[in-house]
Structures are given as C-alpha cells and as structure tokens.
Amino acid sequence: MGLLSFLAIGGGAAVAVVGAPILLGAVGFTTAGIAVGSYAAGMMSTAAVANGGAVAAGSTVAVLQAIGAAANVVAASAGAGVGGTLVGLAAII
C-alpha cells in the first residue's frame, strides 16, 4: 500500500469523524438530547409506539442518540488521532 493510499484513507477517516456529528445533529440527535420536532423525534416516537411506550436499549434510536450525545468528545479525540497520523505520514515524505 502506497503513501497516497494511506493519505486517502486518513483523509476519508477525518471526513467521517467530523461529518458524523454534523449529520447526527442535523437530523436531531444532539448533545442535549433529541431535538423537538426533528426527524430524530419522529424516529423516537415510532420506536416508542412499536415497543409499548419506551425506546428499547440497543435500538437504532438509542444507539444514534448515544453517539449524538458523545459526538463532540469522540470527534475531538478521533480528529486529533487522525491529524497526528497524517502529520506522521507527512514527516515520512
């Protein structure tokens, strides 16, 4: 695997790490909880009705909310790791 492949993979990972919190926030999975009137709120309502009034632990809605709630911390940590990797690869050149 060549250097350009490593850079492409690192760049793709960086976009995913930064993009995931933005996308989750845009649909309503925020660090403060599920936003009122959002697509996420509709998902939560549907999941709760299907499960007898509660959202099941481990369901898609629960997992996305957990990621959305921790998104800023995860993005900062992972972004620093990806950035460090790219700097290390650049130093090899």
PDB file of N, CA, C and O in Angstrom:
ATOM      1  N   MET A   1       0.854  -1.168   0.000  1.00  0.00           N
ATOM      2  CA  MET A   1       0.000   0.000   0.000  1.00  0.00           C
ATOM      3  C   MET A   1       0.897   1.228   0.000  1.00  0.00           C
ATOM      4  O   MET A   1       1.805   1.337   0.825  1.00  0.00           O
ATOM      5  N   GLY A   2       0.651   2.141  -0.911  1.00  0.00           N
ATOM      6  CA  GLY A   2       1.488   3.313  -1.057  1.00  0.00           C
ATOM      7  C   GLY A   2       1.100   4.454  -0.142  1.00  0.00           C
ATOM      8  O   GLY A   2       0.083   4.408   0.549  1.00  0.00           O
ATOM      9  N   LEU A   3       1.931   5.473  -0.154  1.00  0.00           N
ATOM     10  CA  LEU A   3       1.713   6.645   0.685  1.00  0.00           C
ATOM     11  C   LEU A   3       0.408   7.345   0.335  1.00  0.00           C
ATOM     12  O   LEU A   3      -0.309   7.796   1.228  1.00  0.00           O
ATOM     13  N   LEU A   4       0.092   7.441  -0.949  1.00  0.00           N
ATOM     14  CA  LEU A   4      -1.155   8.092  -1.350  1.00  0.00           C
ATOM     15  C   LEU A   4      -2.371   7.329  -0.825  1.00  0.00           C
ATOM     16  O   LEU A   4      -3.386   7.936  -0.483  1.00  0.00           O
ATOM     17  N   SER A   5      -2.270   6.010  -0.762  1.00  0.00           N
ATOM     18  CA  SER A   5      -3.368   5.221  -0.209  1.00  0.00           C
ATOM     19  C   SER A   5      -3.576   5.541   1.267  1.00  0.00           C
ATOM     20  O   SER A   5      -4.708   5.698   1.724  1.00  0.00           O
ATOM     21  N   PHE A   6      -2.466   5.636   2.013  1.00  0.00           N
ATOM     22  CA  PHE A   6      -2.560   5.983   3.429  1.00  0.00           C
ATOM     23  C   PHE A   6      -3.165   7.363   3.620  1.00  0.00           C
ATOM     24  O   PHE A   6      -3.995   7.566   4.506  1.00  0.00           O
ATOM     25  N   LEU A   7      -2.750   8.313   2.788  1.00  0.00           N
ATOM     26  CA  LEU A   7      -3.291   9.667   2.890  1.00  0.00           C
ATOM     27  C   LEU A   7      -4.778   9.699   2.551  1.00  0.00           C
ATOM     28  O   LEU A   7      -5.548  10.414   3.193  1.00  0.00           O
ATOM     29  N   ALA A   8      -5.182   8.928   1.544  1.00  0.00           N
ATOM     30  CA  ALA A   8      -6.596   8.876   1.167  1.00  0.00           C
ATOM     31  C   ALA A   8      -7.440   8.265   2.283  1.00  0.00           C
ATOM     32  O   ALA A   8      -8.530   8.749   2.584  1.00  0.00           O
ATOM     33  N   ILE A   9      -6.929   7.207   2.887  1.00  0.00           N
ATOM     34  CA  ILE A   9      -7.645   6.558   3.987  1.00  0.00           C
ATOM     35  C   ILE A   9      -7.732   7.511   5.178  1.00  0.00           C
ATOM     36  O   ILE A   9      -8.791   7.639   5.793  1.00  0.00           O
ATOM     37  N   GLY A  10      -6.640   8.171   5.503  1.00  0.00           N
ATOM     38  CA  GLY A  10      -6.633   9.131   6.613  1.00  0.00           C
ATOM     39  C   GLY A  10      -7.575  10.291   6.359  1.00  0.00           C
ATOM     40  O   GLY A  10      -8.285  10.727   7.265  1.00  0.00           O
ATOM     41  N   GLY A  11      -7.588  10.793   5.133  1.00  0.00           N
ATOM     42  CA  GLY A  11      -8.496  11.882   4.785  1.00  0.00           C
ATOM     43  C   GLY A  11      -9.951  11.459   4.868  1.00  0.00           C
ATOM     44  O   GLY A  11     -10.797  12.210   5.354  1.00  0.00           O
ATOM     45  N   GLY A  12     -10.239  10.253   4.392  1.00  0.00           N
ATOM     46  CA  GLY A  12     -11.600   9.735   4.475  1.00  0.00           C
ATOM     47  C   GLY A  12     -12.045   9.550   5.915  1.00  0.00           C
ATOM     48  O   GLY A  12     -13.189   9.843   6.261  1.00  0.00           O
ATOM     49  N   ALA A  13     -11.146   9.065   6.749  1.00  0.00           N
ATOM     50  CA  ALA A  13     -11.462   8.895   8.166  1.00  0.00           C
ATOM     51  C   ALA A  13     -11.726  10.240   8.825  1.00  0.00           C
ATOM     52  O   ALA A  13     -12.638  10.367   9.641  1.00  0.00           O
ATOM     53  N   ALA A  14     -10.933  11.238   8.475  1.00  0.00           N
ATOM     54  CA  ALA A  14     -11.119  12.574   9.047  1.00  0.00           C
ATOM     55  C   ALA A  14     -12.476  13.149   8.658  1.00  0.00           C
ATOM     56  O   ALA A  14     -13.158  13.749   9.487  1.00  0.00           O
ATOM     57  N   VAL A  15     -12.865  12.969   7.408  1.00  0.00           N
ATOM     58  CA  VAL A  15     -14.171  13.457   6.952  1.00  0.00           C
ATOM     59  C   VAL A  15     -15.294  12.740   7.693  1.00  0.00           C
ATOM     60  O   VAL A  15     -16.277  13.370   8.084  1.00  0.00           O
ATOM     61  N   ALA A  16     -15.159  11.442   7.887  1.00  0.00           N
ATOM     62  CA  ALA A  16     -16.188  10.670   8.593  1.00  0.00           C
ATOM     63  C   ALA A  16     -16.299  11.108  10.051  1.00  0.00           C
ATOM     64  O   ALA A  16     -17.399  11.242  10.585  1.00  0.00           O
ATOM     65  N   VAL A  17     -15.161  11.326  10.683  1.00  0.00           N
ATOM     66  CA  VAL A  17     -15.147  11.717  12.095  1.00  0.00           C
ATOM     67  C   VAL A  17     -15.773  13.093  12.287  1.00  0.00           C
ATOM     68  O   VAL A  17     -16.532  13.310  13.232  1.00  0.00           O
ATOM     69  N   VAL A  18     -15.458  14.006  11.403  1.00  0.00           N
ATOM     70  CA  VAL A  18     -16.005  15.357  11.509  1.00  0.00           C
ATOM     71  C   VAL A  18     -17.441  15.396  10.994  1.00  0.00           C
ATOM     72  O   VAL A  18     -18.270  16.124  11.540  1.00  0.00           O
ATOM     73  N   GLY A  19     -17.744  14.634   9.964  1.00  0.00           N
ATOM     74  CA  GLY A  19     -19.063  14.668   9.350  1.00  0.00           C
ATOM     75  C   GLY A  19     -20.152  13.987  10.155  1.00  0.00           C
ATOM     76  O   GLY A  19     -21.303  14.421  10.116  1.00  0.00           O
ATOM     77  N   ALA A  20     -19.821  12.935  10.880  1.00  0.00           N
ATOM     78  CA  ALA A  20     -20.838  12.185  11.633  1.00  0.00           C
ATOM     79  C   ALA A  20     -21.562  13.057  12.660  1.00  0.00           C
ATOM     80  O   ALA A  20     -22.792  13.047  12.691  1.00  0.00           O
ATOM     81  N   PRO A  21     -20.852  13.805  13.496  1.00  0.00           N
ATOM     82  CA  PRO A  21     -21.572  14.662  14.457  1.00  0.00           C
ATOM     83  C   PRO A  21     -22.432  15.727  13.775  1.00  0.00           C
ATOM     84  O   PRO A  21     -23.507  16.071  14.266  1.00  0.00           O
ATOM     85  N   ILE A  22     -21.960  16.239  12.662  1.00  0.00           N
ATOM     86  CA  ILE A  22     -22.728  17.252  11.938  1.00  0.00           C
ATOM     87  C   ILE A  22     -24.015  16.639  11.397  1.00  0.00           C
ATOM     88  O   ILE A  22     -25.090  17.225  11.528  1.00  0.00           O
ATOM     89  N   LEU A  23     -23.905  15.471  10.794  1.00  0.00           N
ATOM     90  CA  LEU A  23     -25.077  14.793  10.240  1.00  0.00           C
ATOM     91  C   LEU A  23     -26.059  14.406  11.342  1.00  0.00           C
ATOM     92  O   LEU A  23     -27.262  14.629  11.206  1.00  0.00           O
ATOM     93  N   LEU A  24     -25.560  13.833  12.424  1.00  0.00           N
ATOM     94  CA  LEU A  24     -26.449  13.440  13.519  1.00  0.00           C
ATOM     95  C   LEU A  24     -27.154  14.653  14.115  1.00  0.00           C
ATOM     96  O   LEU A  24     -28.347  14.595  14.414  1.00  0.00           O
ATOM     97  N   GLY A  25     -26.426  15.743  14.287  1.00  0.00           N
ATOM     98  CA  GLY A  25     -27.034  16.974  14.802  1.00  0.00           C
ATOM     99  C   GLY A  25     -28.086  17.521  13.858  1.00  0.00           C
ATOM    100  O   GLY A  25     -29.115  18.034  14.299  1.00  0.00           O
ATOM    101  N   ALA A  26     -27.834  17.416  12.563  1.00  0.00           N
ATOM    102  CA  ALA A  26     -28.776  17.936  11.567  1.00  0.00           C
ATOM    103  C   ALA A  26     -30.115  17.196  11.583  1.00  0.00           C
ATOM    104  O   ALA A  26     -31.156  17.790  11.304  1.00  0.00           O
ATOM    105  N   VAL A  27     -30.091  15.914  11.905  1.00  0.00           N
ATOM    106  CA  VAL A  27     -31.349  15.161  11.945  1.00  0.00           C
ATOM    107  C   VAL A  27     -31.968  15.138  13.342  1.00  0.00           C
ATOM    108  O   VAL A  27     -33.054  14.590  13.527  1.00  0.00           O
ATOM    109  N   GLY A  28     -31.282  15.733  14.332  1.00  0.00           N
ATOM    110  CA  GLY A  28     -31.877  15.892  15.649  1.00  0.00           C
ATOM    111  C   GLY A  28     -31.261  15.137  16.799  1.00  0.00           C
ATOM    112  O   GLY A  28     -31.756  15.236  17.921  1.00  0.00           O
ATOM    113  N   PHE A  29     -30.192  14.378  16.566  1.00  0.00           N
ATOM    114  CA  PHE A  29     -29.507  13.676  17.663  1.00  0.00           C
ATOM    115  C   PHE A  29     -28.405  14.594  18.180  1.00  0.00           C
ATOM    116  O   PHE A  29     -27.291  14.582  17.656  1.00  0.00           O
ATOM    117  N   THR A  30     -28.707  15.393  19.208  1.00  0.00           N
ATOM    118  CA  THR A  30     -27.773  16.410  19.684  1.00  0.00           C
ATOM    119  C   THR A  30     -27.177  16.032  21.036  1.00  0.00           C
ATOM    120  O   THR A  30     -27.604  15.065  21.667  1.00  0.00           O
ATOM    121  N   THR A  31     -26.191  16.803  21.467  1.00  0.00           N
ATOM    122  CA  THR A  31     -25.574  16.559  22.767  1.00  0.00           C
ATOM    123  C   THR A  31     -26.545  16.844  23.909  1.00  0.00           C
ATOM    124  O   THR A  31     -26.355  16.349  25.019  1.00  0.00           O
ATOM    125  N   ALA A  32     -27.583  17.637  23.646  1.00  0.00           N
ATOM    126  CA  ALA A  32     -28.582  17.959  24.667  1.00  0.00           C
ATOM    127  C   ALA A  32     -29.781  17.009  24.634  1.00  0.00           C
ATOM    128  O   ALA A  32     -30.718  17.171  25.416  1.00  0.00           O
ATOM    129  N   GLY A  33     -29.759  16.032  23.746  1.00  0.00           N
ATOM    130  CA  GLY A  33     -30.876  15.106  23.618  1.00  0.00           C
ATOM    131  C   GLY A  33     -31.495  15.213  22.238  1.00  0.00           C
ATOM    132  O   GLY A  33     -30.956  15.884  21.358  1.00  0.00           O
ATOM    133  N   ILE A  34     -32.611  14.561  22.052  1.00  0.00           N
ATOM    134  CA  ILE A  34     -33.292  14.583  20.754  1.00  0.00           C
ATOM    135  C   ILE A  34     -34.056  15.897  20.619  1.00  0.00           C
ATOM    136  O   ILE A  34     -34.839  16.267  21.494  1.00  0.00           O
ATOM    137  N   ALA A  35     -33.818  16.595  19.510  1.00  0.00           N
ATOM    138  CA  ALA A  35     -34.424  17.898  19.271  1.00  0.00           C
ATOM    139  C   ALA A  35     -35.918  17.765  18.967  1.00  0.00           C
ATOM    140  O   ALA A  35     -36.337  16.893  18.206  1.00  0.00           O
ATOM    141  N   VAL A  36     -36.706  18.644  19.577  1.00  0.00           N
ATOM    142  CA  VAL A  36     -38.152  18.650  19.388  1.00  0.00           C
ATOM    143  C   VAL A  36     -38.493  18.910  17.922  1.00  0.00           C
ATOM    144  O   VAL A  36     -37.927  19.813  17.305  1.00  0.00           O
ATOM    145  N   GLY A  37     -39.415  18.124  17.362  1.00  0.00           N
ATOM    146  CA  GLY A  37     -39.886  18.324  16.003  1.00  0.00           C
ATOM    147  C   GLY A  37     -38.941  17.858  14.908  1.00  0.00           C
ATOM    148  O   GLY A  37     -39.204  18.084  13.727  1.00  0.00           O
ATOM    149  N   SER A  38     -37.857  17.218  15.279  1.00  0.00           N
ATOM    150  CA  SER A  38     -36.854  16.787  14.304  1.00  0.00           C
ATOM    151  C   SER A  38     -37.181  15.400  13.756  1.00  0.00           C
ATOM    152  O   SER A  38     -38.092  14.723  14.233  1.00  0.00           O
ATOM    153  N   TYR A  39     -36.424  15.002  12.754  1.00  0.00           N
ATOM    154  CA  TYR A  39     -36.533  13.659  12.203  1.00  0.00           C
ATOM    155  C   TYR A  39     -36.251  12.624  13.299  1.00  0.00           C
ATOM    156  O   TYR A  39     -36.902  11.581  13.364  1.00  0.00           O
ATOM    157  N   ALA A  40     -35.274  12.926  14.155  1.00  0.00           N
ATOM    158  CA  ALA A  40     -34.936  12.020  15.262  1.00  0.00           C
ATOM    159  C   ALA A  40     -36.111  11.865  16.216  1.00  0.00           C
ATOM    160  O   ALA A  40     -36.347  10.776  16.740  1.00  0.00           O
ATOM    161  N   ALA A  41     -36.849  12.946  16.446  1.00  0.00           N
ATOM    162  CA  ALA A  41     -38.020  12.876  17.324  1.00  0.00           C
ATOM    163  C   ALA A  41     -39.083  11.953  16.723  1.00  0.00           C
ATOM    164  O   ALA A  41     -39.731  11.192  17.442  1.00  0.00           O
ATOM    165  N   GLY A  42     -39.255  12.025  15.410  1.00  0.00           N
ATOM    166  CA  GLY A  42     -40.191  11.123  14.742  1.00  0.00           C
ATOM    167  C   GLY A  42     -39.763   9.674  14.869  1.00  0.00           C
ATOM    168  O   GLY A  42     -40.587   8.788  15.097  1.00  0.00           O
ATOM    169  N   MET A  43     -38.440   9.438  14.717  1.00  0.00           N
ATOM    170  CA  MET A  43     -37.917   8.074  14.873  1.00  0.00           C
ATOM    171  C   MET A  43     -38.162   7.570  16.293  1.00  0.00           C
ATOM    172  O   MET A  43     -38.560   6.424  16.503  1.00  0.00           O
ATOM    173  N   MET A  44     -37.914   8.456  17.269  1.00  0.00           N
ATOM    174  CA  MET A  44     -38.088   8.073  18.664  1.00  0.00           C
ATOM    175  C   MET A  44     -39.550   7.752  18.958  1.00  0.00           C
ATOM    176  O   MET A  44     -39.845   6.772  19.643  1.00  0.00           O
ATOM    177  N   SER A  45     -40.457   8.563  18.448  1.00  0.00           N
ATOM    178  CA  SER A  45     -41.884   8.330  18.652  1.00  0.00           C
ATOM    179  C   SER A  45     -42.315   6.996  18.059  1.00  0.00           C
ATOM    180  O   SER A  45     -43.038   6.230  18.697  1.00  0.00           O
ATOM    181  N   THR A  46     -41.877   6.724  16.853  1.00  0.00           N
ATOM    182  CA  THR A  46     -42.227   5.464  16.189  1.00  0.00           C
ATOM    183  C   THR A  46     -41.670   4.269  16.960  1.00  0.00           C
ATOM    184  O   THR A  46     -42.355   3.263  17.137  1.00  0.00           O
ATOM    185  N   ALA A  47     -40.422   4.387  17.416  1.00  0.00           N
ATOM    186  CA  ALA A  47     -39.801   3.295  18.177  1.00  0.00           C
ATOM    187  C   ALA A  47     -40.529   3.062  19.491  1.00  0.00           C
ATOM    188  O   ALA A  47     -40.722   1.919  19.905  1.00  0.00           O
ATOM    189  N   ALA A  48     -40.935   4.153  20.152  1.00  0.00           N
ATOM    190  CA  ALA A  48     -41.631   4.021  21.432  1.00  0.00           C
ATOM    191  C   ALA A  48     -43.002   3.375  21.251  1.00  0.00           C
ATOM    192  O   ALA A  48     -43.390   2.511  22.037  1.00  0.00           O
ATOM    193  N   VAL A  49     -43.730   3.786  20.230  1.00  0.00           N
ATOM    194  CA  VAL A  49     -45.049   3.195  19.972  1.00  0.00           C
ATOM    195  C   VAL A  49     -44.907   1.703  19.662  1.00  0.00           C
ATOM    196  O   VAL A  49     -45.695   0.886  20.137  1.00  0.00           O
ATOM    197  N   ALA A  50     -43.899   1.358  18.864  1.00  0.00           N
ATOM    198  CA  ALA A  50     -43.691  -0.044  18.486  1.00  0.00           C
ATOM    199  C   ALA A  50     -43.274  -0.907  19.668  1.00  0.00           C
ATOM    200  O   ALA A  50     -43.469  -2.122  19.665  1.00  0.00           O
ATOM    201  N   ASN A  51     -42.690  -0.254  20.693  1.00  0.00           N
ATOM    202  CA  ASN A  51     -42.178  -1.012  21.840  1.00  0.00           C
ATOM    203  C   ASN A  51     -43.049  -0.830  23.086  1.00  0.00           C
ATOM    204  O   ASN A  51     -42.600  -1.106  24.198  1.00  0.00           O
ATOM    205  N   GLY A  52     -44.258  -0.380  22.915  1.00  0.00           N
ATOM    206  CA  GLY A  52     -45.161  -0.261  24.065  1.00  0.00           C
ATOM    207  C   GLY A  52     -44.925   0.952  24.938  1.00  0.00           C
ATOM    208  O   GLY A  52     -45.291   0.936  26.113  1.00  0.00           O
ATOM    209  N   GLY A  53     -44.329   1.997  24.406  1.00  0.00           N
ATOM    210  CA  GLY A  53     -44.174   3.243  25.161  1.00  0.00           C
ATOM    211  C   GLY A  53     -42.762   3.619  25.548  1.00  0.00           C
ATOM    212  O   GLY A  53     -42.547   4.710  26.075  1.00  0.00           O
ATOM    213  N   ALA A  54     -41.804   2.765  25.309  1.00  0.00           N
ATOM    214  CA  ALA A  54     -40.418   3.075  25.658  1.00  0.00           C
ATOM    215  C   ALA A  54     -39.512   2.724  24.484  1.00  0.00           C
ATOM    216  O   ALA A  54     -39.830   1.856  23.670  1.00  0.00           O
ATOM    217  N   VAL A  55     -38.392   3.408  24.415  1.00  0.00           N
ATOM    218  CA  VAL A  55     -37.393   3.093  23.387  1.00  0.00           C
ATOM    219  C   VAL A  55     -36.494   2.002  23.947  1.00  0.00           C
ATOM    220  O   VAL A  55     -35.923   2.153  25.027  1.00  0.00           O
ATOM    221  N   ALA A  56     -36.372   0.917  23.222  1.00  0.00           N
ATOM    222  CA  ALA A  56     -35.575  -0.222  23.692  1.00  0.00           C
ATOM    223  C   ALA A  56     -34.089   0.116  23.708  1.00  0.00           C
ATOM    224  O   ALA A  56     -33.575   0.735  22.776  1.00  0.00           O
ATOM    225  N   ALA A  57     -33.412  -0.289  24.762  1.00  0.00           N
ATOM    226  CA  ALA A  57     -31.964  -0.129  24.833  1.00  0.00           C
ATOM    227  C   ALA A  57     -31.327  -0.933  23.709  1.00  0.00           C
ATOM    228  O   ALA A  57     -31.700  -2.080  23.464  1.00  0.00           O
ATOM    229  N   GLY A  58     -30.372  -0.327  23.034  1.00  0.00           N
ATOM    230  CA  GLY A  58     -29.688  -1.012  21.944  1.00  0.00           C
ATOM    231  C   GLY A  58     -30.378  -0.862  20.607  1.00  0.00           C
ATOM    232  O   GLY A  58     -29.869  -1.342  19.595  1.00  0.00           O
ATOM    233  N   SER A  59     -31.536  -0.201  20.577  1.00  0.00           N
ATOM    234  CA  SER A  59     -32.231   0.018  19.308  1.00  0.00           C
ATOM    235  C   SER A  59     -31.479   1.066  18.490  1.00  0.00           C
ATOM    236  O   SER A  59     -30.577   1.732  18.998  1.00  0.00           O
ATOM    237  N   THR A  60     -31.856   1.203  17.235  1.00  0.00           N
ATOM    238  CA  THR A  60     -31.201   2.179  16.358  1.00  0.00           C
ATOM    239  C   THR A  60     -31.288   3.579  16.943  1.00  0.00           C
ATOM    240  O   THR A  60     -30.300   4.313  16.947  1.00  0.00           O
ATOM    241  N   VAL A  61     -32.460   3.953  17.437  1.00  0.00           N
ATOM    242  CA  VAL A  61     -32.644   5.288  18.010  1.00  0.00           C
ATOM    243  C   VAL A  61     -31.741   5.467  19.232  1.00  0.00           C
ATOM    244  O   VAL A  61     -31.094   6.504  19.380  1.00  0.00           O
ATOM    245  N   ALA A  62     -31.696   4.474  20.093  1.00  0.00           N
ATOM    246  CA  ALA A  62     -30.874   4.573  21.300  1.00  0.00           C
ATOM    247  C   ALA A  62     -29.387   4.688  20.962  1.00  0.00           C
ATOM    248  O   ALA A  62     -28.667   5.480  21.570  1.00  0.00           O
ATOM    249  N   VAL A  63     -28.941   3.908  20.006  1.00  0.00           N
ATOM    250  CA  VAL A  63     -27.524   3.945  19.614  1.00  0.00           C
ATOM    251  C   VAL A  63     -27.174   5.287  18.975  1.00  0.00           C
ATOM    252  O   VAL A  63     -26.145   5.879  19.302  1.00  0.00           O
ATOM    253  N   LEU A  64     -28.029   5.775  18.057  1.00  0.00           N
ATOM    254  CA  LEU A  64     -27.757   7.064  17.427  1.00  0.00           C
ATOM    255  C   LEU A  64     -27.764   8.198  18.440  1.00  0.00           C
ATOM    256  O   LEU A  64     -26.958   9.122  18.333  1.00  0.00           O
ATOM    257  N   GLN A  65     -28.664   8.145  19.427  1.00  0.00           N
ATOM    258  CA  GLN A  65     -28.679   9.190  20.453  1.00  0.00           C
ATOM    259  C   GLN A  65     -27.428   9.130  21.319  1.00  0.00           C
ATOM    260  O   GLN A  65     -26.880  10.168  21.689  1.00  0.00           O
ATOM    261  N   ALA A  66     -26.978   7.939  21.640  1.00  0.00           N
ATOM    262  CA  ALA A  66     -25.743   7.807  22.422  1.00  0.00           C
ATOM    263  C   ALA A  66     -24.562   8.390  21.657  1.00  0.00           C
ATOM    264  O   ALA A  66     -23.719   9.075  22.237  1.00  0.00           O
ATOM    265  N   ILE A  67     -24.502   8.123  20.369  1.00  0.00           N
ATOM    266  CA  ILE A  67     -23.418   8.678  19.546  1.00  0.00           C
ATOM    267  C   ILE A  67     -23.561  10.193  19.458  1.00  0.00           C
ATOM    268  O   ILE A  67     -22.574  10.917  19.587  1.00  0.00           O
ATOM    269  N   GLY A  68     -24.780  10.675  19.239  1.00  0.00           N
ATOM    270  CA  GLY A  68     -25.013  12.117  19.156  1.00  0.00           C
ATOM    271  C   GLY A  68     -24.662  12.828  20.450  1.00  0.00           C
ATOM    272  O   GLY A  68     -24.121  13.933  20.421  1.00  0.00           O
ATOM    273  N   ALA A  69     -24.962  12.210  21.589  1.00  0.00           N
ATOM    274  CA  ALA A  69     -24.662  12.815  22.884  1.00  0.00           C
ATOM    275  C   ALA A  69     -23.165  12.905  23.142  1.00  0.00           C
ATOM    276  O   ALA A  69     -22.703  13.830  23.810  1.00  0.00           O
ATOM    277  N   ALA A  70     -22.417  11.963  22.622  1.00  0.00           N
ATOM    278  CA  ALA A  70     -20.970  11.937  22.841  1.00  0.00           C
ATOM    279  C   ALA A  70     -20.193  12.430  21.631  1.00  0.00           C
ATOM    280  O   ALA A  70     -18.964  12.368  21.622  1.00  0.00           O
ATOM    281  N   ALA A  71     -20.883  12.916  20.618  1.00  0.00           N
ATOM    282  CA  ALA A  71     -20.256  13.229  19.332  1.00  0.00           C
ATOM    283  C   ALA A  71     -19.116  14.223  19.436  1.00  0.00           C
ATOM    284  O   ALA A  71     -18.080  14.030  18.801  1.00  0.00           O
ATOM    285  N   ASN A  72     -19.274  15.268  20.209  1.00  0.00           N
ATOM    286  CA  ASN A  72     -18.215  16.273  20.281  1.00  0.00           C
ATOM    287  C   ASN A  72     -16.945  15.722  20.906  1.00  0.00           C
ATOM    288  O   ASN A  72     -15.845  16.016  20.438  1.00  0.00           O
ATOM    289  N   VAL A  73     -17.081  14.936  21.943  1.00  0.00           N
ATOM    290  CA  VAL A  73     -15.911  14.343  22.601  1.00  0.00           C
ATOM    291  C   VAL A  73     -15.233  13.342  21.679  1.00  0.00           C
ATOM    292  O   VAL A  73     -14.009  13.345  21.543  1.00  0.00           O
ATOM    293  N   VAL A  74     -16.025  12.489  21.050  1.00  0.00           N
ATOM    294  CA  VAL A  74     -15.485  11.475  20.149  1.00  0.00           C
ATOM    295  C   VAL A  74     -14.815  12.129  18.945  1.00  0.00           C
ATOM    296  O   VAL A  74     -13.723  11.729  18.544  1.00  0.00           O
ATOM    297  N   ALA A  75     -15.464  13.126  18.373  1.00  0.00           N
ATOM    298  CA  ALA A  75     -14.913  13.793  17.196  1.00  0.00           C
ATOM    299  C   ALA A  75     -13.593  14.475  17.527  1.00  0.00           C
ATOM    300  O   ALA A  75     -12.649  14.413  16.739  1.00  0.00           O
ATOM    301  N   ALA A  76     -13.519  15.119  18.676  1.00  0.00           N
ATOM    302  CA  ALA A  76     -12.279  15.801  19.055  1.00  0.00           C
ATOM    303  C   ALA A  76     -11.149  14.799  19.268  1.00  0.00           C
ATOM    304  O   ALA A  76     -10.029  15.017  18.807  1.00  0.00           O
ATOM    305  N   SER A  77     -11.438  13.710  19.960  1.00  0.00           N
ATOM    306  CA  SER A  77     -10.411  12.703  20.225  1.00  0.00           C
ATOM    307  C   SER A  77      -9.955  12.014  18.948  1.00  0.00           C
ATOM    308  O   SER A  77      -8.759  11.888  18.687  1.00  0.00           O
ATOM    309  N   ALA A  78     -10.917  11.575  18.163  1.00  0.00           N
ATOM    310  CA  ALA A  78     -10.582  10.872  16.926  1.00  0.00           C
ATOM    311  C   ALA A  78      -9.933  11.812  15.923  1.00  0.00           C
ATOM    312  O   ALA A  78      -9.017  11.418  15.200  1.00  0.00           O
ATOM    313  N   GLY A  79     -10.399  13.044  15.877  1.00  0.00           N
ATOM    314  CA  GLY A  79      -9.805  14.025  14.969  1.00  0.00           C
ATOM    315  C   GLY A  79      -8.353  14.281  15.304  1.00  0.00           C
ATOM    316  O   GLY A  79      -7.524  14.428  14.406  1.00  0.00           O
ATOM    317  N   ALA A  80      -8.037  14.336  16.584  1.00  0.00           N
ATOM    318  CA  ALA A  80      -6.647  14.523  16.993  1.00  0.00           C
ATOM    319  C   ALA A  80      -5.800  13.318  16.587  1.00  0.00           C
ATOM    320  O   ALA A  80      -4.653  13.469  16.166  1.00  0.00           O
ATOM    321  N   GLY A  81      -6.372  12.127  16.716  1.00  0.00           N
ATOM    322  CA  GLY A  81      -5.646  10.921  16.318  1.00  0.00           C
ATOM    323  C   GLY A  81      -5.391  10.863  14.830  1.00  0.00           C
ATOM    324  O   GLY A  81      -4.289  10.534  14.391  1.00  0.00           O
ATOM    325  N   VAL A  82      -6.416  11.185  14.052  1.00  0.00           N
ATOM    326  CA  VAL A  82      -6.259  11.188  12.593  1.00  0.00           C
ATOM    327  C   VAL A  82      -5.264  12.269  12.179  1.00  0.00           C
ATOM    328  O   VAL A  82      -4.418  12.046  11.313  1.00  0.00           O
ATOM    329  N   GLY A  83      -5.372  13.437  12.801  1.00  0.00           N
ATOM    330  CA  GLY A  83      -4.444  14.523  12.488  1.00  0.00           C
ATOM    331  C   GLY A  83      -3.010  14.137  12.796  1.00  0.00           C
ATOM    332  O   GLY A  83      -2.105  14.414  12.008  1.00  0.00           O
ATOM    333  N   GLY A  84      -2.800  13.502  13.932  1.00  0.00           N
ATOM    334  CA  GLY A  84      -1.457  13.054  14.293  1.00  0.00           C
ATOM    335  C   GLY A  84      -0.911  12.033  13.319  1.00  0.00           C
ATOM    336  O   GLY A  84       0.273  12.050  12.983  1.00  0.00           O
ATOM    337  N   THR A  85      -1.776  11.148  12.868  1.00  0.00           N
ATOM    338  CA  THR A  85      -1.366  10.144  11.880  1.00  0.00           C
ATOM    339  C   THR A  85      -0.949  10.803  10.576  1.00  0.00           C
ATOM    340  O   THR A  85       0.075  10.449   9.991  1.00  0.00           O
ATOM    341  N   LEU A  86      -1.743  11.758  10.124  1.00  0.00           N
ATOM    342  CA  LEU A  86      -1.417  12.435   8.867  1.00  0.00           C
ATOM    343  C   LEU A  86      -0.119  13.235   8.968  1.00  0.00           C
ATOM    344  O   LEU A  86       0.658  13.285   8.014  1.00  0.00           O
ATOM    345  N   VAL A  87       0.113  13.857  10.116  1.00  0.00           N
ATOM    346  CA  VAL A  87       1.374  14.593  10.321  1.00  0.00           C
ATOM    347  C   VAL A  87       2.542  13.626  10.306  1.00  0.00           C
ATOM    348  O   VAL A  87       3.590  13.912   9.727  1.00  0.00           O
ATOM    349  N   GLY A  88       2.356  12.471  10.950  1.00  0.00           N
ATOM    350  CA  GLY A  88       3.413  11.461  10.951  1.00  0.00           C
ATOM    351  C   GLY A  88       3.722  10.955   9.550  1.00  0.00           C
ATOM    352  O   GLY A  88       4.887  10.772   9.196  1.00  0.00           O
ATOM    353  N   LEU A  89       2.680  10.726   8.752  1.00  0.00           N
ATOM    354  CA  LEU A  89       2.898  10.280   7.384  1.00  0.00           C
ATOM    355  C   LEU A  89       3.577  11.366   6.536  1.00  0.00           C
ATOM    356  O   LEU A  89       4.441  11.077   5.708  1.00  0.00           O
ATOM    357  N   ALA A  90       3.167  12.616   6.762  1.00  0.00           N
ATOM    358  CA  ALA A  90       3.772  13.708   6.021  1.00  0.00           C
ATOM    359  C   ALA A  90       5.254  13.849   6.344  1.00  0.00           C
ATOM    360  O   ALA A  90       6.052  14.230   5.488  1.00  0.00           O
ATOM    361  N   ALA A  91       5.620  13.534   7.601  1.00  0.00           N
ATOM    362  CA  ALA A  91       7.028  13.636   8.002  1.00  0.00           C
ATOM    363  C   ALA A  91       7.886  12.591   7.301  1.00  0.00           C
ATOM    364  O   ALA A  91       9.088  12.782   7.118  1.00  0.00           O
ATOM    365  N   ILE A  92       7.257  11.481   6.910  1.00  0.00           N
ATOM    366  CA  ILE A  92       7.999  10.421   6.223  1.00  0.00           C
ATOM    367  C   ILE A  92       8.406  10.867   4.836  1.00  0.00           C
ATOM    368  O   ILE A  92       9.448  10.457   4.324  1.00  0.00           O
ATOM    369  N   ILE A  93       7.583  11.709   4.225  1.00  0.00           N
ATOM    370  CA  ILE A  93       7.830  12.119   2.836  1.00  0.00           C
ATOM    371  C   ILE A  93       9.135  12.822   2.683  1.00  0.00           C
ATOM    372  O   ILE A  93       9.490  13.230   1.577  1.00  0.00           O
TER     373      ILE A  93
END
